């Protein structure tokens, strides 16, 4: 015997509810396999669930589209910040800049490596530090670093930060919309289970097996055959 299985994706839940609602709209009220109360509840819930799902898809799409553009800005900001720190360290090694001045950039005086810039948070942190450090040093008469200049670094840093804040906001909207959608799934599953139980109960004893399955499928029920079951039946 085939067995039914509740939907496990939001789109499948929407299809299941929509199938029952549509069937209820076109079927004679006396022939309905689902109570009017349940269909009314399903109809109202479906509108809210579809809206929540559409909003989540929209938020996720906006986040994904912005992410592609943002990654280019991340790469540029990382490159310029890293290059600037390397040039600064070389200037210290050549004694063109005092080693103690590295403290203005929050860079360790005994380490000439580049800080970890793998995360966007670290790029935001170190970009701010070196911009402020260069401002402090040059305001005290220090010779500005060139190739790249801090102005060039700041241009790419500001572009990165604008995208960074936008991406965080988009991620927040996506997470909130997903939380809202997730909170509705239990009710969707409850409604679908109730509808399916009512439909199967309606046709359980009055129709042959294949006809019964066909009637149930009209209301959105989904049946699966076990491995080899359908083929065996067809052979027989």
C-alpha positions as CSV (number, residue, x, y, z in Angstrom):
1,X,0.0,0.0,0.0
2,X,1.3,3.5,-0.8
3,X,1.8,5.8,2.2
4,X,1.3,9.5,2.6
5,X,3.9,12.0,3.8
6,X,3.4,15.5,5.0
7,X,5.1,18.3,3.0
8,X,8.6,19.2,4.3
9,X,9.2,22.4,2.4
10,X,7.3,25.7,2.6
11,X,6.4,25.6,-1.1
12,X,5.1,22.1,-0.7
13,X,3.0,23.2,2.3
14,X,1.5,26.1,0.2
15,X,0.7,23.7,-2.7
16,X,-1.0,21.3,-0.3
17,X,-3.1,24.0,1.3
18,X,-3.9,25.6,-2.0
19,X,-5.1,22.3,-3.5
20,X,-7.5,21.8,-0.6
21,X,-8.8,25.4,-0.8
22,X,-9.2,25.3,-4.6
23,X,-11.1,21.9,-4.3
24,X,-13.3,23.4,-1.7
25,X,-14.1,26.4,-4.0
26,X,-15.2,24.3,-6.9
27,X,-16.9,21.3,-5.1
28,X,-20.5,21.1,-4.2
29,X,-20.8,21.8,-0.5
30,X,-22.7,18.5,0.0
31,X,-19.8,16.6,-1.6
32,X,-17.0,18.2,0.4
33,X,-14.6,15.8,2.2
34,X,-13.5,18.6,4.5
35,X,-15.6,20.7,6.9
36,X,-16.3,24.3,5.9
37,X,-14.8,25.4,9.2
38,X,-11.5,23.8,8.4
39,X,-11.5,25.1,4.8
40,X,-12.2,28.6,6.1
41,X,-9.4,28.4,8.5
42,X,-7.1,27.0,5.8
43,X,-8.0,29.8,3.4
44,X,-7.3,32.6,5.9
45,X,-4.0,31.0,7.0
46,X,-2.9,30.3,3.4
47,X,-3.0,34.0,2.5
48,X,-0.8,34.9,5.5
49,X,1.5,32.0,4.9
50,X,2.0,32.8,1.2
51,X,2.6,36.5,2.1
52,X,5.2,35.5,4.7
53,X,6.9,33.1,2.3
54,X,7.0,35.7,-0.5
55,X,8.5,38.3,1.8
56,X,11.2,35.9,3.0
57,X,12.0,35.0,-0.7
58,X,12.2,38.7,-1.5
59,X,14.5,39.5,1.5
60,X,16.8,36.5,0.7
61,X,17.0,37.5,-2.9
62,X,17.9,41.1,-2.0
63,X,20.6,39.9,0.4
64,X,22.0,37.5,-2.3
65,X,22.1,40.2,-5.0
66,X,23.7,42.7,-2.7
67,X,26.3,40.1,-1.5
68,X,27.7,39.6,-5.0
69,X,28.4,43.3,-5.4
70,X,29.6,43.6,-1.8
71,X,32.2,40.9,-2.1
72,X,34.1,42.9,-4.7
73,X,34.2,45.8,-2.3
74,X,35.4,43.5,0.5
75,X,38.2,42.3,-1.7
76,X,39.3,45.9,-2.6
77,X,39.2,47.1,1.0
78,X,41.1,44.1,2.3
79,X,43.8,44.6,-0.4
80,X,44.3,48.3,0.3
81,X,44.3,48.0,4.1
82,X,46.8,45.1,3.9
83,X,49.0,47.0,1.4
84,X,49.0,50.1,3.5
85,X,50.1,48.2,6.6
86,X,52.9,46.4,4.7
87,X,54.2,49.8,3.4
88,X,54.0,51.2,6.9
89,X,56.0,48.3,8.3
90,X,58.6,48.7,5.6
91,X,58.9,52.4,6.4
92,X,59.5,51.4,10.1
93,X,62.1,48.8,9.1
94,X,63.9,51.5,7.0
95,X,63.8,53.8,10.0
96,X,61.7,56.3,8.0
97,X,59.0,56.1,10.7
98,X,59.6,55.5,14.4
99,X,58.7,52.1,15.6
100,X,56.8,53.6,18.5
101,X,54.5,55.3,16.1
102,X,53.0,52.0,15.2
103,X,51.1,52.3,18.5
104,X,49.0,55.0,16.9
105,X,47.6,52.4,14.5
106,X,47.2,49.8,17.3
107,X,49.8,47.7,15.6
108,X,52.3,45.7,17.8
109,X,55.8,47.1,17.7
110,X,57.5,43.7,17.7
111,X,55.5,42.2,14.9
112,X,55.7,43.2,11.2
113,X,53.0,41.0,9.9
114,X,49.6,42.0,8.6
115,X,46.7,41.4,11.1
116,X,44.1,38.8,10.2
117,X,41.8,40.4,7.7
118,X,39.7,37.3,6.7
119,X,36.5,38.5,8.3
120,X,34.5,41.6,7.3
121,X,34.4,42.6,11.0
122,X,38.3,42.6,11.1
123,X,38.4,44.7,7.9
124,X,36.0,47.2,9.5
125,X,38.1,47.3,12.7
126,X,41.5,47.6,11.1
127,X,40.4,50.0,8.4
128,X,39.3,52.4,11.1
129,X,42.5,51.9,13.1
130,X,44.9,52.7,10.3
131,X,42.9,55.7,9.1
132,X,42.8,57.1,12.6
133,X,46.5,56.2,13.1
134,X,47.6,57.9,9.9
135,X,45.6,61.0,10.9
136,X,47.3,61.2,14.3
137,X,50.8,60.7,13.0
138,X,50.6,63.2,10.1
139,X,48.9,65.8,12.4
140,X,52.1,65.6,14.5
141,X,54.3,66.4,11.5
142,X,54.8,62.9,10.2
143,X,55.4,62.3,6.4
144,X,52.3,60.7,4.8
145,X,52.6,57.2,3.5
146,X,52.2,56.9,-0.3
147,X,51.3,54.1,-2.6
148,X,48.7,53.7,-1.3
149,X,47.8,57.0,0.3
150,X,45.4,56.9,3.2
151,X,42.9,58.9,1.1
152,X,42.9,56.0,-1.4
153,X,42.5,53.5,1.4
154,X,39.7,55.6,2.9
155,X,37.8,55.7,-0.4
156,X,37.7,51.9,-0.6
157,X,37.1,51.5,3.1
158,X,34.1,53.9,3.0
159,X,32.6,52.0,0.0
160,X,33.1,48.7,1.9
161,X,31.6,50.1,5.1
162,X,28.5,51.3,3.3
163,X,28.0,47.9,1.8
164,X,28.9,46.2,5.1
165,X,26.2,48.1,7.0
166,X,23.6,47.5,4.2
167,X,24.4,43.8,4.1
168,X,24.0,43.5,7.9
169,X,20.6,45.2,7.6
170,X,19.6,42.9,4.8
171,X,20.7,39.8,6.8
172,X,18.7,41.1,9.8
173,X,15.6,41.4,7.6
174,X,16.1,38.0,6.1
175,X,16.6,36.4,9.6
176,X,13.5,38.1,10.9
177,X,11.4,37.1,7.9
178,X,12.6,33.5,8.3
179,X,11.8,33.5,12.0
180,X,8.2,34.7,11.1
181,X,7.9,32.0,8.4
182,X,9.3,29.3,10.7
183,X,6.8,30.2,13.5
184,X,3.9,29.5,11.1
185,X,5.0,26.0,10.0
186,X,3.5,24.1,12.9
187,X,0.1,25.6,12.2
188,X,0.5,24.8,8.5
189,X,1.3,21.2,9.3
190,X,-1.6,20.9,11.7
191,X,-4.0,22.2,9.1
192,X,-2.7,19.9,6.4
193,X,-2.8,16.9,8.7
194,X,-6.4,17.8,9.7
195,X,-7.5,18.2,6.1
196,X,-5.8,15.0,5.0
197,X,-7.3,13.0,7.9
198,X,-10.8,14.3,7.0
199,X,-10.4,13.5,3.3
200,X,-9.2,9.9,4.0
201,X,-11.9,9.3,6.5
202,X,-14.5,10.4,3.9
203,X,-13.4,8.0,1.2
204,X,-11.9,5.2,3.3
205,X,-14.8,2.7,3.1
206,X,-16.8,3.8,0.2
207,X,-14.4,3.5,-2.8
208,X,-12.0,1.0,-4.2
209,X,-8.3,1.6,-3.4
210,X,-7.2,3.3,-6.6
211,X,-10.3,5.4,-6.9
212,X,-10.0,6.4,-3.3
213,X,-6.3,7.5,-3.8
214,X,-7.4,9.5,-6.9
215,X,-10.1,11.3,-4.9
216,X,-7.7,12.1,-2.1
217,X,-5.1,13.4,-4.5
218,X,-7.7,15.9,-5.7
219,X,-7.4,17.5,-2.2
220,X,-3.6,17.7,-2.3
221,X,-2.7,14.5,-0.6
222,X,0.6,13.1,-1.7
223,X,1.2,9.3,-1.7
224,X,4.5,7.5,-2.1
225,X,5.0,3.9,-3.2
226,X,7.5,1.8,-1.4
227,X,10.5,0.5,-3.4
228,X,9.2,-2.1,-5.9
229,X,5.6,-1.8,-4.8
230,X,4.2,0.0,-7.9
231,X,6.2,-2.2,-10.3
232,X,5.0,-5.4,-8.6
233,X,1.4,-4.2,-8.8
234,X,1.7,-3.4,-12.5
235,X,3.2,-6.8,-13.3
236,X,0.3,-8.5,-11.4
